[in-house]
Amino acid sequence: MAEFWSVTCPGLILCIRARIFQHISTNRYSRLGLQALCTAGIIYICGKALSRLILNNWTSDKWDWRREVVLITGGCSGIGEQIARKFAERNIKVVVLDITPPKVAMPTLVHFYKCDITSPETIRSTARRISEDVGCPSILINNAGIGSAKPLLDETDEEIRRTFDVNNIAHFWVVREFLPHMIKQNHGHVVTVASMASFVTLASNVSYSCTKAAALSFHEGLAQELRHRYDARKVRTS
C-alpha cells in the first residue's frame, strides 16, 4: 500500500492542482504562490519515496511474522524491554539477551537467555541454543548500552573498557554469529541503536559518545558490506 501511494500521490496532486487553478483568481501572485506550494509538495513526496527505495536497496521483500524471530540485546529493561513487549503484542517471537533477568514477567513469546554479549564464546554457545530452541533470528537489534556519566579523568580503566565492550565491540560478536544465516537466506534486518551522542559529545559523556559514534560507523560499514560484498540486498540495516 505504501508503494502504491508513493507512485500515485504525485499524479493525484497534479490533478488536484489543475482543478484548483480552474477556480482560483487570475491574480498573478496567487497563481505563483500556489504553483510553488504544489511544486514543493510534489518534491517532498517524490523525495520521500526515493529515500524509501534507497534504504531498501531498490528491492522489496515479504515478511511472514509468524515465522520471524527478533533478537534484542539488553532487552530486559529500558528501551529494549519495551521493544520486546511491543513485538510480542503482535504475536512475533522474541529472543532477549541480557546479563540480568527481567524484573517483571515477560509475555510467553519472549524467550530470555542469560548472556554476556562481551564474551564471543558465550555468544557462540548461546546462538546454538537459540537456533535449536526458537529458530534463527531474522531481525537483530543491537540495543544494549551502558555509560558512566563521569569526567574522562575520573573514569576507571574497567569502566572505559566495559563501555566500549558493551556499546560497540559486542556488535561485532553478535553480528558475526547471527548475520551469516540472514545472508544465506537473503532476508533480514540489523538495527543499531545509536544516539544523539553519535553526533554531539558533552562533558562527562566522552567515552559513551565515542562508543555511539563508533556504533554509527559500524552501521554504515555493515550496510556497505551487505550491499557490495555479500550481495545480500534484502538484508537491510537501520
C-alpha positions in Angstrom: 0.0 0.0 0.0 2.8 2.4 0.8 4.5 1.8 -2.5 1.1 2.3 -4.3 0.7 5.7 -2.7 4.3 6.6 -3.4 3.6 6.1 -7.1 0.0 7.6 -7.3 0.3 10.6 -5.0 2.3 12.8 -7.3 -0.2 12.3 -10.1 -3.1 12.9 -7.7 -1.6 16.1 -6.6 -1.1 17.3 -10.2 -4.8 16.6 -10.8 -5.9 18.5 -7.7 -3.6 21.3 -8.7 -5.2 21.6 -12.1 -8.7 21.7 -10.7 -7.7 24.4 -8.2 -6.3 26.5 -11.0 -9.6 26.4 -12.8 -11.3 28.2 -9.9 -8.5 30.4 -8.5 -8.4 34.1 -9.0 -6.4 35.3 -12.0 -4.2 37.3 -9.7 -0.6 36.6 -10.8 0.9 36.4 -7.3 -1.8 34.0 -6.1 -1.1 31.7 -9.0 2.7 31.8 -8.5 2.3 31.1 -4.8 0.0 28.1 -5.3 2.3 26.8 -8.0 5.3 27.0 -5.7 3.4 25.3 -2.9 2.2 22.4 -5.1 5.7 22.0 -6.6 7.2 21.8 -3.1 4.7 19.2 -2.1 5.5 17.1 -5.2 9.2 17.3 -4.5 8.7 16.3 -0.9 6.6 13.2 -1.7 8.9 12.2 -4.5 12.0 12.6 -2.2 10.3 10.6 0.5 9.5 7.8 -2.0 13.1 7.8 -3.4 14.6 7.7 0.1 12.4 4.7 0.9 13.7 2.9 -2.2 17.3 3.7 -1.5 17.0 2.5 2.1 15.5 -0.8 0.9 18.3 -1.2 -1.7 15.9 -0.7 -4.6 14.2 -4.0 -3.8 11.3 -5.4 -1.8 10.8 -8.4 0.4 8.0 -10.2 2.1 7.8 -10.7 5.9 5.9 -13.6 7.4 5.6 -12.5 11.0 4.5 -16.0 12.1 8.0 -17.3 11.2 10.2 -14.3 12.0 12.4 -14.2 15.1 13.5 -10.9 16.6 16.7 -10.9 18.8 17.3 -7.9 21.1 20.4 -7.4 23.2 19.8 -5.7 26.6 16.1 -6.4 26.3 15.2 -6.8 30.0 15.0 -3.1 30.8 14.5 0.3 29.3 14.0 0.7 25.6 14.9 -2.9 24.9 12.2 -4.2 27.1 9.6 -2.0 25.6 10.6 -3.1 22.1 10.4 -6.8 23.1 6.9 -6.3 24.6 5.7 -4.5 21.5 6.8 -7.3 19.2 5.2 -9.9 21.5 2.0 -8.0 21.5 1.9 -8.5 17.7 2.4 -12.3 18.1 6.1 -12.2 17.0 8.7 -14.4 18.6 11.4 -12.5 20.5 14.7 -13.6 21.9 16.3 -11.4 24.6 20.0 -11.5 25.5 20.9 -9.9 28.8 23.1 -10.5 31.9 20.2 -9.9 34.3 16.7 -11.5 34.1 13.6 -9.2 33.6 12.2 -7.8 36.8 8.7 -8.2 35.5 7.4 -11.4 33.8 7.7 -11.2 30.0 5.0 -12.4 27.6 5.2 -16.1 26.6 6.6 -15.2 23.2 9.6 -13.5 24.7 12.5 -16.0 25.4 15.2 -14.9 27.8 18.7 -16.1 27.5 21.3 -15.0 30.1 24.3 -14.0 28.1 27.3 -11.7 28.4 27.5 -10.2 25.0 31.0 -9.0 25.6 32.2 -12.7 25.5 32.5 -14.2 22.0 32.5 -17.7 23.4 29.3 -17.1 25.4 27.5 -15.6 22.4 28.6 -18.6 20.3 27.2 -21.2 22.7 24.0 -19.1 23.2 23.5 -18.8 19.5 23.5 -22.6 19.1 20.8 -22.9 21.9 18.7 -20.2 20.3 18.8 -21.9 16.9 17.7 -25.2 18.5 15.0 -23.8 20.8 13.5 -20.9 18.9 15.0 -20.7 15.4 17.5 -18.4 13.6 16.8 -14.7 14.2 15.8 -12.7 11.1 15.9 -9.4 12.9 18.8 -8.4 15.1 18.5 -5.3 17.3 21.9 -4.2 18.9 20.3 -2.3 21.8 22.4 -3.0 24.9 24.2 0.1 26.2 25.8 1.5 29.3 27.5 4.7 30.4 29.3 6.0 33.5 28.5 9.8 33.2 31.8 10.7 34.6 34.5 13.2 33.5 37.1 11.5 31.4 39.9 11.7 34.1 37.6 10.2 36.7 36.7 7.0 34.8 38.5 3.8 35.8 40.2 1.6 33.3 37.4 -1.0 33.8 34.6 1.5 33.2 36.1 2.7 29.9 36.8 -0.8 28.7 33.3 -2.0 29.7 31.6 0.9 28.0 33.3 0.1 24.7 32.8 -3.6 25.0 29.1 -3.4 25.6 28.2 -0.4 23.4 30.4 -1.2 20.3 32.6 -4.3 20.4 29.7 -6.6 21.2 28.0 -5.6 18.0 30.8 -7.4 16.1 30.5 -10.6 18.2 26.7 -10.7 17.9 26.5 -9.9 14.2 29.2 -12.5 13.5 27.0 -15.2 14.9 23.6 -14.3 13.5 24.3 -12.4 10.3 25.5 -15.4 8.2 22.0 -17.1 8.3 20.4 -13.8 7.1 22.9 -13.5 4.2 22.3 -17.2 3.3 18.5 -16.5 3.2 19.0 -13.0 1.7 16.4 -11.9 4.3 16.8 -10.0 7.5 17.3 -6.7 9.2 20.0 -5.4 11.6 19.2 -2.5 13.8 21.9 -0.5 15.5 20.6 1.7 18.4 22.7 4.8 18.3 22.1 8.2 20.0 22.4 11.9 19.6 25.7 11.3 21.3 26.9 9.8 18.0 27.0 13.4 16.7 27.4 15.6 19.8 29.8 15.0 22.7 29.1 16.6 26.0 31.2 16.9 29.2 31.1 13.8 31.4 29.9 11.8 28.4 33.1 11.3 26.4 33.5 7.6 26.5 29.8 7.0 25.8 29.8 9.4 22.9 32.9 7.7 21.4 31.1 4.3 21.5 28.0 5.7 19.9 30.0 7.4 17.1 31.7 4.0 16.6 28.3 2.3 16.5 27.1 4.6 13.8 30.2 3.8 11.7 29.6 0.1 12.3 26.1 0.5 11.0 27.2 2.4 7.9 30.0 -0.1 7.2 27.7 -3.1 7.6 25.3 -1.7 5.1 28.0 -1.2 2.6 29.3 -4.8 3.0 25.9 -6.3 2.8 25.3 -4.5 -0.5 28.6 -4.7 -2.1 30.5 -7.7 -0.6 27.8 -10.2 0.1 25.2 -9.0 -2.4 22.5 -9.5 0.2 20.3 -6.6 -0.7 17.3 -7.9 1.1 19.2 -7.8 4.4 18.6 -4.2 5.5 20.2 -2.1 8.2 18.9 0.9 10.2 
